[in-house]
Amino acid sequence: MDIDYQHRFSLDVGSFFRSPVREIFKRVDLNSIYSFAGGYPSADTFPTEDIKRTIAETIDKYGSRVFQYGATQGVPELRAALAKRYSVDVERIQISSSSQQGIDVCTRILVDPGDVILTSAPSYLGAMQSFHSYRAHIVGVQHHSNIGTWQQMYVDAIEGVLAQGKKIKFLYMVPDFQNPSGETLSLEERKVLVALAERYDFLIVEDSPYRELRYEGEPIPTMYSLAPDRVILLGSFSKIFAPGFRLGWIIANPGILDKIYVCKQALDLCPPILDQYVATEFLESGRLDANLKNTIALYRRKRDLLLSLLEKHMPEGVTWTHPEGGLFIFLVLPEGFDTVKFYDVALDRGVAYVAGSFFYPNGECRNTMRMNFSFMTEEKITRGVPLLASLIAEQIQQ
């Protein structure tokens, strides 16, 4: 007998939505096409031999501890290593099972159905999936080159929310080499957001998985450093080490971390223990920084290659960002161009991207697309860009 499951699901299930990026992965073999779609690191950055050696050294050093349950906060050795690396008190560090879990647990402990989360428009798709799952209302603000105008846009958005009698629980922001735009907030812009958070009394969740992948320019202070008791800072090993380890961290006021600690007990008891010890050894041995140096050199070449090919092949009327780091470039096509409808045309010819509208809370800006440059080889980037550009040119001329 067939069972009807629909009436058995919770109300939250109706708020879930599928990631269009993950749906692409289900549909095609990324290695068989020119894929600018995902945010995957290059497999060339995974230090396989060093990891094998580190795993053996870790087991020799810690013995059976690496296979046992561990503390919910994370193993003390990794927390101490991260505290030293980022110059924070160890009491302010919670290890998470990926930075995605960091986003989720912050939302889980702070947001009730109907509460408002402010964010940029566009914003990270995985974060919006989490926000929707807790039935939050997302309000996005587009970036503007004039900081005064941009600040007023945030003020208008905030006061519009408050006028409706709703609560703003936090601002979610990826300030360094944002996913999807690749843009970085200036120090002045970060100060504006912190000042607004203090003025209107909401928190900031600063998602920073790409911060150490800088290819030019000087690092900008984190928003956490400007207001450590109002900002929750999320980090990740996925882009600077290997995503398969599924490790991240949360830096915040201990009063916030205490609620996250209790929340995580209900979710996963503790982050992966072996992975944490391996990450500790990899970090403390200097192997992480040595590998990161090679990763940055590789990604800088790929970014520069993609930018030069866009300049050479894209038709008139197409513009794009110039990221100082990270993994993404964001394209804006002529008005009326629909990258959602165009996707199947491109995929049928063997090239993939992600439509930019998926990164907007209300699905606007359908004439945009995100391109990743970390995953494919330089040879495939060189062949893939002219193909995508020719398809775009054909579509514009129709």
SULFENRA-V257534 format. One line per field, one symbol per residue. ss: DSSP state (H for helix, E for strand, - for the rest). phi: phi as a letter, one per 40 degrees, with the letter a starting at -180 (. if undefined). Layout:
ss=???
phi=???
This chain:
ss=-----HHH--HHHHH----HHHHHHHH--HHH-EE-------HHH--HHHHHHHHHHHHHHHHHHHH--------HHHHHHHHHHH---HHHEEEE--HHHHHHHHHHHH-----EEEEEE---HHHHHHHHH---EEEEEE----HHHHHHHHHHHHHHHHH----EEEEEE-------------HHHHHHHHHHHHHH--EEEEE------E--------HHHH----EEEEEE-HHHHHHHH--EEEE--HHHHHHHHHHHHHH-----HHHHHHHHHHHH--HHHHHHHHHHHHHHHHHHHHHHHHHHH-----EE----E--EEEEE------HHHHHHHHHH--EE-EEHHHH--------EEEEE-----HHHHHHHHHHHHHHHHHHHH-
phi=.cbccdccccccdcccaccccccccccbccccbcbcccbccccccccdcccdcccccccccbgcdcbcdbccchcdccccccdccbfbccccbbcbcgcccddccccccbbbdgcbbcacbcacccccdcdcccgcbcbbbccbccccccccccdcccccccccgccccabbabcbfdcbcgcbcccccccccccccccbfbcbbbcbcbdccbbagbdbdccdccaccbbbbbbacccbbacccfbaabbaddccccccdccccccagacdcddccccdcccccgccccccdcccccccccccccccccccbccchbbacbccagbbbbbbbddgcbccccdcdccccgbbabcccccbdbgcfccbabbcbccccccccccccdcccccccccccc
